[in-house]
Amino acid sequence: MVANAVRSLTIVVFAVTAALGGSGCTVVKAHQRGNLAKRAMTNDLDPGEVRFGQHSRGSREGADGGTGQPGGGCGCN
């Protein structure tokens, strides 16, 4: 019974250590930061694209919450 508890604790400690060790964090050197700061490396969209997407979702299905779109219709107004 005690051996099973020790074995379970060992497995948990090993799993946590492996998760923290393999988290993928790395040091970015100064000469690499310029490449990472480029627009192509970002995940977000252009603000105009975001606004258009909100308008199209809100006007077509009326499911876009909190943006003040009237909802329903073709989205042409």
Secondary structure, 3 states (H helix, E strand, C coil): CHHHHHHHHHHHHHHHHHHHHCCCCCCCCHHHHHHHCCHHHCCCCCHHHHHHHHHHHHHHHCCCCCCCCCCCCCCCC
